[in-house]
């Protein structure tokens, strides 16, 4: 997610696309331990639960960064087409995370 803060627009765009793939893959795995109690959980299940918690925190940070990039104003010398491409991509990513939030 730190790449979303870089000055280089193609790096930000590539980072946004990569994060979508990471989160999309992450939601297909079972992170929760279903109906088992905490004392019945194996170490692997505990690790999955911790990964799930970390993923949720990271998702919040990424959503904030992506929302900011979806409305970013162009600076001097920035190509309007590139800026529009960035805004459109990050609006799509915001939409993805909103749908993802509903599935958790």
C-alpha positions in Angstrom: 0.0 0.0 0.0 3.0 2.3 0.4 3.4 2.4 -3.3 0.1 4.2 -3.6 1.9 7.3 -2.1 4.6 7.4 -4.8 4.9 10.4 -7.1 5.1 8.2 -10.2 1.6 7.7 -11.5 2.2 4.4 -13.3 3.6 3.0 -10.1 0.4 4.1 -8.2 -1.8 2.6 -10.8 0.1 -0.7 -10.8 0.0 -0.8 -7.0 -3.7 -0.3 -7.0 -4.3 -3.1 -9.5 -2.0 -5.4 -7.5 -3.9 -4.7 -4.3 -7.2 -5.6 -5.9 -5.8 -8.9 -7.0 -4.3 -9.5 -3.5 -7.6 -8.8 -1.8 -9.6 -10.7 -4.4 -7.5 -13.8 -3.8 -7.6 -13.2 0.0 -11.4 -13.3 0.2 -11.5 -16.7 -1.5 -9.6 -18.3 1.4 -11.3 -19.2 4.6 -9.8 -17.0 7.3 -12.2 -17.7 10.1 -12.4 -20.8 12.2 -16.1 -21.3 11.5 -17.9 -22.6 14.7 -14.9 -23.8 16.7 -14.2 -22.2 20.0 -10.9 -20.4 20.6 -9.5 -23.3 22.7 -10.3 -25.8 19.9 -8.5 -23.8 17.2 -5.3 -25.2 15.7 -2.2 -22.9 15.3 -3.0 -22.8 11.6 -6.5 -21.5 12.2 -5.2 -19.0 14.7 -2.8 -17.7 12.0 -5.6 -17.5 9.5 -7.7 -15.5 12.0 -4.7 -13.1 12.6 -4.3 -12.8 8.8 -7.9 -11.9 8.5 -7.7 -9.2 11.1 -4.6 -7.8 9.5 -6.3 -7.9 6.1 -9.2 -5.9 7.5 -7.0 -3.2 8.9 -5.0 -2.9 5.7 -8.2 -2.7 3.7 -9.3 0.4 5.7 -6.0 2.1 5.0 -6.1 1.2 1.3 -9.6 2.5 0.9 -8.6 5.9 2.3 -5.6 6.0 -0.1 -7.6 4.9 -3.1 -10.4 7.4 -2.4 -7.9 10.2 -2.3 -6.4 9.1 -5.6 -9.8 8.8 -7.2 -10.3 12.6 -6.8 -6.7 13.8 -7.1 -6.2 17.1 -8.9 -3.5 17.3 -11.6 -0.4 19.2 -11.0 1.6 21.4 -13.3 2.8 19.3 -16.3 0.5 16.4 -15.7 -1.2 14.9 -18.7 -4.9 15.2 -18.5 -5.5 11.8 -20.1 -3.2 10.1 -17.6 -4.9 11.8 -14.7 -8.3 10.8 -16.0 -7.1 7.2 -16.4 -5.9 7.3 -12.8 -9.2 8.7 -11.4 -11.3 6.2 -13.4 -9.2 3.2 -12.2 -9.2 4.3 -8.6 -13.0 4.9 -8.7 -13.4 1.3 -9.9 -11.1 0.2 -7.1 -13.2 2.1 -4.6 -16.3 0.3 -6.0 -14.5 -3.0 -5.7 -13.7 -2.4 -2.0 -17.3 -1.3 -1.3 -18.5 -4.6 -2.8 -15.8 -6.5 -0.9 -17.0 -4.9 2.4 -20.4 -6.3 1.8 -19.0 -9.8 1.4 -17.2 -9.8 4.7 
